[in-house]
Amino acid sequence: VFYNVLVLVMSAAEDVRNFKVSPSEVTIKVRGEPKKIQELENKLRDDPQARDIRALVDLTGIEPVPGMRKKIAVTTPPDITFELAEPDQVEIIEPAKH
């Protein structure tokens, strides 16, 4: 189980709005050989910015509305199997307009 995995927001390059998500971090449960899991834990401990496990929300081409929720997509290394994200959805928060 990996705690506090940052949720990354993907959007089109021309979309300059800075969307936020709530919560901004999730818990990811994975399965794999104990040795591979230990190697992954060690790598992430040494480099918290390593992107071996990613929690993504894709907003490309979507016009969010207040209260909109999106499912999180999780990517893992080839020898690690994703099982569960908690929570599995985030609320999309559009930046305040000035």
N, C-alpha and C positions, 0 to 999 in steps of 0.2 A: 504494500500500500504506500503510495506517495502522496504526501500531504502538501497543501499550499502550492499546487501547480498553477502558475499564472495563466489566465485565459487570454489568448491572443485574438484580436479582432482583425479580420481581413476585410478590406473594401477596395473598390476600384481606385486606381491611382488618381483619377480626376476628382474623386470624392474627398474633399479636404476637411470634412467634418470629423471631429475627433470623438467618435462614439465611445462610451464607457459601458461596461457591463457590471451587473450585480448578481451574484458576488463576483469579485475579480479573480478569485482563486478557488480551485476545486480540489477534491480528493480523487485520485485515480487508483483503481485496483487493477493489477495486472497478474498474469500467470506466466511462468517459465521455469527453466531449470534453475535450481537454487544458486548455482555458480553464476549464471548469467544475471540473475536478479541482484546478487551481491555486487557484481562488477558495475551494474547500472547504479546501484545505491552509492557505491564509492565514487563513481564519476560525478554524479549529481551533488554529492557532498563536497567534493573538491572544486566543482565548478557549477554553482547554482544556476548560472545562465545557460548551461548546456541544454540543447533542444532535443534531447533523445526522446523525451515524452512531451507531446504538445497537446494542449487543449485549445481548439480553434472554434471561432464563431465566424461564419462567412456572411458578410452583409453586402457582398457585391450585387449591385443591381436591385437592392431592396430599399424601399422607403419605409423606415421604421415609424411606428406610431406609438404613442405613450402606452406603457405597459406591455409592449410586445416582448414575447419570449422566444428564444431560439435554442435549438438543441445543440449541444457541444459535440464536435467531432474530435476524436482522440487519435493521434498517431503514435506508434511505438516502434522501437527497433524490430527488424525482421524476426528475431528469435524470442520476442516477448509478445504475449497475447493480451490485448486489452479486454478487461472484463466489465468494469463498471466505473462510471463517473458520478460523483456525489457532490452537488446536485448534477443532474444531466442536462439541465437547461439554465440559461441565464436571462435576466431581464436586460433589455437594451435601453440605455439611457442616452438620449440625444443631448449634445451640449447646448447650454443656454445660448439663445440668440442675443446678440448685442444690438 
